[in-house]
Each structure stands twice: as structure tokens, then as C-alpha cells.
Amino acid sequence: MRLLVAFDGSEGAQAALREAAALARETSAEVVLLRVLNPLTDAADVVAPTTAEAMVVVRQQVQDALTDAATAVALDSARTTIDVVEVERGEDTAEAIERMAAERAATMIVISSRLAASVLGAVLGSVTAHVIRNAPCPVLVVRE
């Protein structure tokens, strides 16, 4: 079993990571901890000569944060992969999550939602709703 955890550093993402870590321990699953970056927004506050150079800084900061998050929930480092990817041209965050789930042969995506209610898009958030509708595998939604 391979769990792909969509992680943006939010409280909800941390809850999703805790849930995935518990599931991984129970099932001996591998965990892919994924952060999707968008150069237009994620590098906006970094002072650098080019966006590409700013993204090097952002990527390292995110890599360190993901490593810390994995350590905080006691993930087995030998069974954990950290992926930091950028959206591809014309792609949004949800599509990048779905693409990485397919590329990494994930058997389940673990993602957080902001609220719990009945109207899918308005309540879960557009990324979560899109992933639920289009994922190449089952999706575990963890409430914030």
C-alpha cells in the first residue's frame, strides 16, 4: 500500500498527515508526502534575481518543513518519500496531486478538508472536491 499525503502545512494537512502516519503504521504502507508549489504564488515573497532562483529557496524551505512534519509524526524514514513538485503549465494544484498519485502508483490519497457539510465544492474546498472527483485511486478526506 502506498499513501500519498497532500500537504500544505495547514492544520488540516497536519491532521491528514497524522491520520496517514497511523494508517501506515497499521498496514506497513509507504508514505509519499507531497507539496505542490506554484511559482507565481509560492515565490512571490522571495527576493531573488529570477523566479527560478527564488524557487530554489522555496523548494529547500518546503523540503525542510516536510522533513520536520514527517519526523513529528514518527514516520519511518525508510518507507517515506518526500516530493516537492511544481505545477506544470496549464495545471492547477488538484491536477498536480492527481498526476503525482498516478506517477507514484498511490493506492490512496490522504487530503484534508476545511469543513464538513453536504455541498461538495463549497464545503470541502475546490482542491479537495476536484481530487475526490478525479483521483486515480480512493481518497481519504480528513476534517480539520
GIWO-V772951 format. One record per pair of residues at least 6 apart in sequence whose ideal C-beta (glycine too) atoms are under 8 Angstrom apart, sorted by the first residue. I is the first residue (numbers start at 0). J is the second residue. D is the distance in Angstrom with one decimal. If there is no record, write none. Layout:
# GIWO-V772951
[[I:J:D] [I:J:D]]
This chain:
# GIWO-V772951
[[0:26:5.3] [0:27:7.6] [0:28:3.9] [0:29:7.2] [0:106:5.0] [0:107:7.2] [1:28:6.4] [1:29:4.6] [1:30:7.7] [1:31:6.4] [1:103:6.5] [1:104:6.1] [1:105:5.1] [1:106:5.3] [1:107:7.8] [2:19:5.0] [2:22:6.5] [2:23:6.0] [2:28:5.2] [2:29:7.1] [2:30:5.1] [2:31:7.0] [2:105:6.7] [2:106:7.2] [2:107:5.3] [2:108:7.8] [2:109:5.6] [3:31:4.5] [3:33:5.7] [3:96:7.5] [3:99:6.5] [3:100:4.9] [3:103:6.0] [3:105:3.8] [3:107:7.3] [3:108:5.0] [3:109:7.1] [4:12:7.8] [4:15:5.9] [4:16:5.4] [4:19:4.6] [4:30:6.2] [4:31:6.9] [4:32:5.2] [4:33:6.4] [4:108:7.9] [4:109:4.7] [4:110:7.7] [5:12:7.1] [5:15:7.2] [5:33:5.6] [5:35:7.4] [5:96:5.0] [5:108:6.5] [5:109:7.2] [5:110:4.4] [5:111:7.8] [5:126:7.8] [5:130:7.3] [6:12:4.6] [6:15:7.2] [6:16:6.0] [6:32:5.6] [6:33:6.3] [6:34:5.4] [6:65:6.5] [6:68:6.6] [7:34:6.6] [7:35:7.9] [8:34:7.8] [8:64:6.2] [8:68:7.6] [9:111:6.9] [9:143:7.5] [10:143:5.8] [11:111:3.1] [11:112:6.8] [11:113:6.3] [11:141:7.0] [11:142:7.6] [11:143:3.6] [12:111:5.3] [13:68:6.9] [14:111:5.9] [14:141:5.1] [14:142:7.4] [14:143:6.1] [15:109:5.0] [15:110:5.9] [15:111:4.3] [15:139:7.9] [15:141:4.2] [16:32:7.1] [16:68:5.9] [16:69:7.8] [16:72:5.6] [16:109:7.6] [17:72:5.4] [18:109:6.2] [18:139:7.0] [18:141:4.9] [19:30:5.9] [19:109:4.2] [19:139:7.8] [20:30:7.2] [20:72:4.0] [20:73:6.7] [20:74:5.4] [22:28:6.4] [22:109:7.6] [22:139:7.8] [23:29:7.4] [23:30:5.1] [23:74:6.8] [23:75:7.5] [23:78:7.0] [27:78:7.6] [28:78:7.5] [28:106:7.8] [29:78:4.9] [29:79:7.3] [29:80:7.1] [30:69:7.7] [30:74:5.7] [30:78:6.5] [30:79:4.8] [30:80:7.3] [31:79:7.8] [31:80:4.8] [31:81:8.0] [31:82:5.9] [31:99:7.4] [31:103:5.0] [31:105:6.4] [32:65:5.3] [32:68:7.0] [32:69:5.8] [32:74:7.7] [32:79:6.4] [32:80:7.1] [32:81:5.0] [32:82:7.1] [33:82:4.8] [33:83:7.9] [33:84:7.0] [33:96:6.7] [33:99:5.5] [34:61:5.1] [34:65:5.9] [34:82:7.4] [34:83:5.1] [34:84:7.6] [35:84:5.8] [35:85:7.5] [35:86:6.2] [35:92:4.9] [35:95:4.4] [35:96:6.2] [35:99:7.7] [36:54:7.0] [36:57:6.4] [36:58:7.0] [36:61:6.7] [36:83:6.4] [36:84:6.9] [36:85:4.9] [36:86:7.2] [37:85:7.1] [37:86:5.1] [37:92:6.9] [38:50:5.2] [38:53:7.6] [38:54:5.4] [38:85:6.1] [41:54:7.5] [41:57:5.1] [41:61:7.9] [42:50:5.5] [42:53:3.8] [42:54:5.2] [42:56:7.8] [42:57:5.3] [45:53:3.9] [45:56:5.1] [45:57:5.9] [46:53:7.7] [47:53:3.9] [47:55:7.9] [47:56:6.4] [54:85:7.0] [58:83:5.4] [61:83:5.1] [62:81:6.5] [62:83:5.6] [65:81:4.8] [65:83:7.0] [66:81:6.4] [69:76:7.2] [69:79:5.4] [69:81:6.8] [80:103:7.5] [82:99:6.3] [82:103:7.3] [84:95:6.1] [84:99:6.1] [85:95:7.9] [86:92:6.5] [86:94:7.6] [86:95:5.0] [87:95:7.1] [87:98:7.6] [90:98:7.2] [91:126:7.9] [91:129:7.7] [92:126:5.2] [93:125:7.2] [93:126:4.7] [93:129:3.6] [93:130:5.2] [93:133:7.2] [94:129:7.5] [94:133:7.8] [96:108:6.7] [96:110:7.3] [96:126:7.3] [96:130:5.5] [96:134:7.8] [97:129:7.9] [97:130:6.3] [97:133:5.5] [97:134:5.6] [97:135:6.4] [99:105:7.7] [100:108:5.3] [100:134:6.1] [100:135:5.5] [100:136:5.9] [101:135:4.6] [105:135:7.7] [105:136:5.4] [106:136:5.7] [106:137:7.5] [107:136:5.8] [107:137:5.1] [107:138:7.1] [107:139:5.8] [108:130:6.2] [108:134:5.4] [108:136:6.3] [108:137:7.5] [108:138:4.7] [108:139:7.1] [109:138:7.8] [109:139:4.8] [109:141:6.6] [110:126:7.6] [110:127:5.5] [110:130:5.8] [110:138:6.3] [110:139:7.4] [110:140:6.0] [110:141:7.3] [111:127:7.2] [111:140:7.3] [111:141:5.1] [111:142:7.4] [111:143:5.7] [112:122:7.4] [112:123:4.4] [112:124:6.1] [112:127:4.9] [112:140:5.1] [112:141:7.2] [112:142:5.7] [112:143:6.7] [113:122:7.7] [113:123:7.2] [113:124:5.2] [113:127:8.0] [113:143:5.6] [114:122:5.0] [114:123:7.3] [114:142:7.6] [114:143:7.5] [115:122:7.2] [115:142:4.9] [116:122:4.3] [119:128:4.9] [119:131:7.2] [120:128:4.5] [123:131:7.1] [123:140:6.9] [127:140:6.3] [130:138:5.9] [131:138:5.2] [131:140:7.0]]
